[in-house]
Amino acid sequence: LEEVGKRNSNREAWLVIHGRVYDVTRFLEEHPGGEEVLLEQAGKDATESFEDVGHSADARDMLQQYYVGEIHPVMAS
């Protein structure tokens, strides 16, 4: 999670959803809720925010194209 935390700008925006890391940098300008929403969560675990919004199945499928890897349990602590 430390490495993800370094990626929190509009030049490199990574976030974690359900233990998976996504590089959403290319999606910032396309996000229907605006890039600010993603930038607020960049560098953090965005699972709760992602679920609170109630994203569609299409949105969940779209995440796969931004997948980077998974948070290792030891690294997450």
C-alpha positions in Angstrom: 0.0 0.0 0.0 3.0 2.3 0.5 3.9 2.1 -3.2 0.3 2.9 -4.1 0.3 5.9 -1.8 3.1 7.5 -3.9 0.8 7.4 -7.0 -1.7 10.1 -6.1 -1.6 12.8 -8.7 -3.2 13.6 -12.0 0.0 12.3 -13.6 -0.2 8.9 -11.9 -3.3 7.9 -10.1 -3.5 4.5 -8.5 -6.1 3.2 -6.1 -7.0 0.0 -4.4 -10.4 -1.7 -4.6 -11.0 -5.0 -2.8 -7.2 -5.6 -2.5 -6.5 -5.0 -6.2 -4.5 -2.1 -7.5 -5.7 -0.1 -10.5 -3.9 2.6 -12.4 -6.8 4.9 -13.3 -4.6 7.7 -14.7 -5.9 7.3 -18.3 -9.5 7.2 -17.0 -9.4 10.5 -15.1 -10.8 12.7 -17.8 -13.4 10.0 -18.8 -14.8 9.3 -15.3 -18.5 10.3 -15.3 -18.2 11.7 -11.8 -15.2 13.9 -12.7 -11.5 13.4 -12.2 -11.7 15.0 -8.7 -13.6 12.0 -7.4 -10.8 9.6 -8.4 -8.0 12.0 -7.3 -9.6 12.2 -3.8 -9.1 8.4 -3.6 -5.8 8.1 -5.4 -3.1 6.5 -3.4 -5.6 4.9 -1.0 -7.9 2.0 -0.5 -11.0 3.2 -2.3 -13.1 0.1 -1.7 -15.7 1.8 0.5 -16.2 4.8 -1.7 -16.4 2.6 -4.8 -19.1 0.4 -3.2 -21.0 3.4 -1.7 -21.6 4.8 -5.2 -23.1 1.5 -6.4 -21.1 1.1 -9.7 -22.7 -0.9 -12.5 -21.5 -4.3 -13.7 -20.1 -2.5 -16.8 -18.0 -0.2 -14.5 -16.7 -3.2 -12.6 -15.8 -4.9 -15.8 -14.0 -1.8 -17.0 -11.7 -1.8 -14.0 -9.9 -4.8 -15.5 -8.2 -2.7 -18.2 -6.6 -0.7 -15.4 -5.5 -3.6 -13.2 -1.9 -3.4 -12.0 -1.7 -6.1 -9.3 -2.8 -7.1 -5.8 -1.9 -5.8 -2.4 0.2 -8.4 -0.6 -1.2 -9.0 2.9 2.2 -8.2 4.5 2.5 -5.0 2.5 -0.9 -3.8 3.4 -0.1 -3.6 7.1 
